[in-house]
């Protein structure tokens, strides 16, 4: 089974790109972020024609998350965290899919820091961490996949120095990410690629893609039972080079059968 996460950066404006990627790679479950589409404008029909059932949590112009599946209908558990700091922002959706509990997230960026956006990011991450701990206690297979807007370590950024004061890399968010791993979550990409930089994001500015000036912002965290089934993980880098590309590339994992 392949599970992927992809910050699409506008699902309707990049629908052709998304459908091409789905046809080429055929992931079984997909978590999407930054839909930038209200609930009524999600392209459910086009995705169904491509073989994917979908559930989503939309928002006009900003944010938005969705879960796609070609291995059974996703059953929504929740839209939003149990104690969502700002319910007007669509940043989390959770569904049961083919025996796996899938949480799809789009964490706040947090810039500029300090400031209200930074405080909101810290509050959101605190609530997410509390919920993730509760999910582990369920003792069922769980994956938390999405754009965390956190660079976990220096090896996850092309050059750490310019990012020292950025909300993506400040010590507080790196500590928040490390605390998730201490709960018992497995960082799939870091586990499979411990000794090489693996980026998932390249800015549109300053020829970041051409220079490979990337960041790892998109993560797939696995509960222990799913971690035991982890076979491979990677990033479909070539998607970033395509016309009208998102500034993110899809990240994915392959799981062995139970």
LINWO-V186615 format. One line per field, one symbol per residue. phi: phi as a letter, one per 30 degrees, with the letter a starting at -180 (. if undefined). psi: psi as a letter, one per 20 degrees, with the letter a starting at -180 (. if undefined). burial: 1 if it has 16 or more other C-alpha atoms within 10 Angstrom, else 0. A space follows every 10 residues. Layout:
BEGIN
phi->???
psi->???
burial->???
END
This chain:
BEGIN
phi->.ccbbaddhj dddbdddddd ddddchddbb ccbhdhbded cddedddddd jcdbbabcad ibhjbabcbc bkddcdcacj debddbddcc bbbbbdbhib dcccbbdddj ddcdlddddd dddddddddd ddddddddhb dbbcblcdhb cdaddcbead edcecdddbd eddddddddd dddkdcdddd ddbdcbdbcb bbedchhedd chdcbcccbb ccdeddedcd caaabdeddd ddehdddccd cbbccddd
psi->pppqqooiln hhhkgggghg gghghlqhpp pqrlhlprgi jpmgghhhhi jpqqqrnrpp hrbpqqpqpj kqppopgqoq qhmphniipn ipqpqpoljp opppqnqqgi qqprrhhghg gggghghghg hhghghihlr pqpoqaoilp ohrhijqhoh gijhjqiijq hghhhgghhg hhhjqpoggh ghmijqpoqi ppqirklggh ikmrqoipqo pprhhhhijp hrqapmhhhh iqqkqqiqqp qrqpqqq.
burial->0111111111 1111001100 0100011111 1111111100 0101001000 1111111110 0111111111 0111110011 1001100011 1111111100 1111111111 1010001101 1111101110 0100110000 1111111111 1100111100 0000011111 0011011001 0001111111 0000000111 1100000110 0011111111 1111011001 0111111011 0000111111 11111000
END
